[in-house]
Amino acid sequence: MTDPAVDWSPADNPHAIAVSEAQWWQRTAQLAIRRLQDPDDDRISWFSSRQIDARQLIFALRQLLNAEQLVQAALEDLGVDEAVRDALGRARLQYETSLPGLKHIRDALMHFDEWARGKGRGPQKRRVDSGVSLRQVAGDYWGFAYDPDAGTISLGPYRIRVDVVEESVARLSDAIYLAARAIDQRKALDLKFQVLEALAASGIPCNASDTPIRVILGRDCRVWLSLAREPDAGADISPAQRIIEALRSINVGVVSMTRPDDLDLAGRLTAGEALACQTNSG
């Protein structure tokens, strides 16, 4: 159940959702591979547990591609450097090449009600359109199986080697993470410019040698705000309050990463703590 006091949506940071999902599905694939290497689980009667795990592996592998598409959409929405998008696209192509027929195998499993009749999309439809009978097409794209001796998962004409799966998944997952980090960097850079402009508009100089206010972009992709001079005991907090008010005018807040529940942000800024800037929701 969602807390109505928390204004949060996955739509705010879809690339972060993509990274999380990619990591979950990567671990799901790893677990399935480990189980394929073990004997069948005797708690399952009449069915091979490894055949079940092979099916789950296919779904996990296909979900990685959904995560890649989510990051690509976020890259496009933000207008991130096309080189980042191209690099992620190349990673996807390499992934699909190393796992031939993945999409079609997954589609056959997901839409077995159509593929069993030769009415699936993609390769089945093309064969039917070329004049091949539905019955023949259905038989040509059937027979999902994991072969422990050959170390392959197959369906119809498609074969995936299990021994290449883990490395392929790791490469694509890494590419998704790097692309998402580029998004974080772009968003943080935009936020830094907004902060600098807001402070300048309020007559608050910063980042100069003769001013105490610093606004920097950290390696953690956060924008950090600080008063660089060593504060005196009992220092006036009005400069810090002016800074906070200037940022509030552009819907940007600051937060203490050491004491996030502390509401005396001006006091913490005056005390010499660097605060993280963040865009307020709503």
Protein Blocks (a to p, Z undefined) as FASTA:
>chain_A
ZZfklccdfklmmmlmmmmmmmmmmmmmmmmmmmmmpccdfkbghiafklmmmmmmmmmm
mmmmmmmmmmmmmmmmnopafklmmmmmmmmmmmmmmmghklmmmmmmmmmmmmmnopag
hjlmmmmmnopafklmmmmmghiacdfknopacehjbccdfklmmmmmmmmmmmmmmmmm
mmmmmmmmmmmmmmmmmmmmnopaehiakbcbdcdddfkopacdddfbacdehiafklmm
mmmmmmmmnopacddfklmmbmblmlmmmnopacdddddeZZ
